[in-house]
Every structure is written in C-alpha cells, then in structure tokens.
C-alpha cells in the first residue's frame, strides 16, 4: 500500500550505488532523506514526516540512458566511477533534490514510486504541427473568437411507409374496436 501522497518532495541524497538488476542490467540506486512536501495551495514546500525514499535509474534504452545522463550531470557526476565513491568524496552526497512520487500498481497493490523531478525529455516544437494548428484556427485567435465550425450535412430523415390492410391478411387478425 502507498504510504505517501502523489506529490513533489524535497530531500537530501545520503547514499548511492550501482547494482545489477534482476535482469543483470546496471541500475543506479539513490537513497534520499525526505522531510518536505509541496503544498499545492501555497506553492511552497512545508515540513513533512521524515522518511527515506529510494530512487532507481535503469539506463537500458536509448531514452533512459539519455535521461539518466542528464540526471547524473545535474547531480555533479562527471564519471560513472564516481557512483562508487563513499559519502565524503561523492559530488552528490548531501545535495538537496526534488523528487516526485507516483503511485504504481505492483502485484495487485498500490506502491510508492519515486523519481527525480528533472531529466525528463524536453518538449520540442514541430513546424508541421504549427502549420496544422494555423489551418485549424486561422485568425480566430487574434480576434478572440472561437474557430468557425464547419457545417455538417443533416442526416436524411427516415420515411415511414403506411400500408392499408387488404384481403390478403390472415383471418382472425382483426382487432375489434
């Protein structure tokens, strides 16, 4: 069961290391001592009951390698061997970080899953998409008016055919009024 809300937290990196995952891939583990949570009402961080969060980085795909590289650089890691340094020599031990918690389902239970709040893929603009949006909105955004709606043809009305009863009706089907 999840112990903490889905939110952004602040804490201090206290340990890190490199291990092999169950699939024999390298994984980087960060231990973060957390004591503040983001307050969505004030926009500030407020005190929170202290806890330890573990963040795992799995650089196994091109995208996850890129993201992990950005995270390591932002933490002051310039060489992968620095991840094996003890607390007094590591550039990221003692560094304050923002982490986020997202709930995940694992074996039928909702679990906390922590990750760094940075290192995600930057948003890129597409010239083709911009042209499509210009075609959709035209000048309507300048005037503040909503884009004009295209008229759609009305669906044809169903016609009901009424037939008179004839002598071909089977006997006994008459309904007396």
C-alpha positions as CSV (number, residue, x, y, z in Angstrom):
1,X,0.0,0.0,0.0
2,X,1.3,3.5,-0.8
3,X,2.5,5.4,2.3
4,X,2.9,8.8,0.8
5,X,0.7,11.1,-1.4
6,X,1.4,11.6,-5.1
7,X,3.3,14.8,-4.9
8,X,6.7,16.5,-5.1
9,X,9.0,16.2,-2.2
10,X,12.4,17.7,-1.2
11,X,15.2,15.8,0.5
12,X,18.9,15.2,0.7
13,X,20.8,12.4,-1.1
14,X,22.5,10.4,1.6
15,X,23.8,7.4,-0.3
16,X,24.1,6.0,-3.8
17,X,25.5,2.9,-5.5
18,X,25.5,0.7,-8.6
19,X,24.0,-2.8,-8.6
20,X,22.8,-5.3,-11.1
21,X,19.0,-5.7,-11.6
22,X,17.2,-9.0,-11.7
23,X,17.8,-8.9,-15.5
24,X,21.6,-8.4,-15.0
25,X,21.3,-4.8,-16.2
26,X,23.1,-2.0,-14.4
27,X,20.9,0.0,-12.0
28,X,21.8,3.1,-10.0
29,X,20.3,3.5,-6.6
30,X,19.9,6.8,-4.7
31,X,18.9,7.0,-1.1
32,X,17.1,10.3,-0.3
33,X,16.2,11.5,3.2
34,X,13.0,13.4,2.6
35,X,11.4,15.9,5.0
36,X,9.3,18.3,3.0
37,X,6.3,18.1,0.6
38,X,5.0,20.5,-1.9
39,X,1.9,22.4,-0.7
40,X,-0.4,22.8,-3.8
41,X,-2.3,25.6,-2.1
42,X,0.6,27.9,-1.2
43,X,3.0,26.6,-3.8
44,X,5.7,26.3,-1.1
45,X,7.3,23.3,0.5
46,X,6.2,22.5,4.0
47,X,7.5,20.1,6.7
48,X,6.6,16.5,6.3
49,X,7.1,13.5,8.5
50,X,10.7,12.4,7.6
51,X,11.2,9.2,5.6
52,X,13.7,7.5,3.3
53,X,13.0,7.2,-0.5
54,X,14.9,5.0,-2.9
55,X,15.2,6.1,-6.5
56,X,16.3,3.6,-9.1
57,X,17.6,4.5,-12.5
58,X,17.7,1.8,-15.2
59,X,19.7,3.0,-18.2
60,X,18.7,0.2,-20.6
61,X,17.2,2.0,-23.6
62,X,18.5,5.0,-25.6
63,X,15.9,7.3,-23.9
64,X,16.6,6.0,-20.4
65,X,20.3,6.4,-21.0
66,X,19.8,10.0,-22.1
67,X,17.6,10.8,-19.1
68,X,20.0,9.1,-16.6
69,X,22.9,11.0,-18.2
70,X,21.0,14.3,-17.6
71,X,20.2,13.3,-14.0
72,X,23.8,12.4,-13.3
73,X,25.2,15.6,-14.8
74,X,22.7,17.7,-12.8
75,X,23.9,15.9,-9.6
76,X,27.6,16.7,-10.4
77,X,28.5,13.2,-11.5
78,X,31.0,13.6,-14.4
79,X,32.3,10.0,-14.5
80,X,30.3,6.8,-13.8
81,X,33.0,5.6,-11.4
82,X,32.0,8.5,-9.0
83,X,28.9,6.5,-8.3
84,X,31.0,4.1,-6.2
85,X,32.6,6.8,-4.1
86,X,31.8,6.9,-0.4
87,X,29.9,9.8,1.2
88,X,32.8,12.2,1.8
89,X,34.1,12.0,-1.8
90,X,30.9,11.9,-3.9
91,X,29.8,15.1,-5.5
92,X,26.1,14.4,-5.0
93,X,26.0,13.2,-1.3
94,X,24.4,16.0,0.7
95,X,22.8,17.6,-2.4
96,X,19.2,18.7,-2.0
97,X,16.9,17.4,-4.7
98,X,13.3,17.5,-5.6
99,X,11.7,14.1,-6.2
100,X,8.2,13.1,-7.2
101,X,6.0,10.2,-6.1
102,X,3.7,8.5,-8.4
103,X,1.6,5.5,-7.3
104,X,2.1,2.3,-9.3
105,X,0.3,-1.0,-9.1
106,X,2.5,-3.9,-8.4
107,X,1.2,-7.4,-7.6
108,X,-2.2,-6.0,-7.0
109,X,-1.1,-3.4,-4.5
110,X,-0.6,0.4,-5.0
111,X,3.0,1.3,-4.2
112,X,5.0,4.5,-4.0
113,X,7.4,5.0,-6.9
114,X,9.9,7.9,-6.5
115,X,11.8,9.5,-9.3
116,X,13.8,12.7,-9.7
117,X,11.8,15.7,-10.8
118,X,14.3,16.5,-13.6
119,X,15.8,14.7,-16.5
120,X,12.6,14.2,-18.5
121,X,12.5,14.7,-22.2
122,X,12.4,18.4,-23.3
123,X,9.3,19.5,-25.2
124,X,10.1,20.1,-28.8
125,X,8.1,22.2,-31.3
126,X,7.1,20.7,-34.7
127,X,6.9,23.1,-37.7
128,X,4.4,20.7,-39.3
129,X,2.1,20.7,-36.3
130,X,2.3,24.5,-36.1
131,X,1.1,24.8,-39.7
132,X,-1.8,22.4,-39.0
133,X,-2.8,24.5,-36.0
134,X,-2.7,27.7,-38.1
135,X,-5.0,26.0,-40.6
136,X,-7.4,25.0,-37.8
137,X,-7.6,28.3,-36.0
138,X,-6.7,30.8,-38.8
139,X,-7.1,34.4,-37.4
140,X,-9.7,33.4,-34.9
141,X,-7.2,33.5,-32.0
142,X,-6.4,37.2,-32.8
143,X,-10.0,38.3,-32.6
144,X,-10.7,36.3,-29.5
145,X,-13.5,34.4,-31.3
146,X,-13.7,30.7,-31.4
147,X,-12.8,29.0,-34.7
148,X,-15.7,28.7,-37.1
149,X,-17.5,25.4,-37.0
150,X,-17.8,23.6,-40.3
151,X,-21.3,22.8,-41.3
152,X,-22.1,19.2,-41.4
153,X,-24.9,17.9,-43.8
154,X,-28.1,17.0,-42.0
155,X,-28.8,13.3,-41.8
156,X,-31.7,12.2,-44.1
157,X,-35.0,11.7,-42.4
158,X,-36.4,8.2,-42.2
159,X,-39.6,7.7,-44.1
160,X,-42.4,5.7,-42.7
161,X,-44.5,3.7,-45.1
162,X,-48.1,3.0,-44.1
163,X,-50.0,0.3,-46.0
164,X,-53.7,-0.4,-45.8
165,X,-54.9,-3.8,-44.7
166,X,-56.0,-5.9,-47.6
167,X,-57.9,-9.1,-48.1
168,X,-54.5,-11.0,-48.0
169,X,-54.4,-10.6,-44.3
170,X,-54.9,-13.8,-42.4
171,X,-58.3,-14.4,-40.8
172,X,-58.5,-13.7,-37.2
173,X,-56.0,-10.9,-37.2
174,X,-58.8,-8.3,-37.0
175,X,-58.7,-6.2,-33.8
176,X,-62.2,-5.2,-32.8
177,X,-62.6,-1.6,-31.6
